[in-house]
């Protein structure tokens, strides 16, 4: 399977590096910054739901 990797830093976590893997290959279909923001929001929602 061909995938697209998006690396980004989380400033409020001491520069933690995150790697997001997606099957959305066309950057015009999902801009890297938008994917990172959605992933961050989802991660926070899941963390709160588990607590």
PyMOL commands that set and color helices and strands:
alter all, ss='L'
color gray80, all
select helices_A, chain A and resi 11-13+32-50
alter helices_A, ss='H'
color red, helices_A
select strands_A, chain A and resi 4-10+16-22
alter strands_A, ss='S'
color yellow, strands_A
deselect
rebuild
show_as cartoon
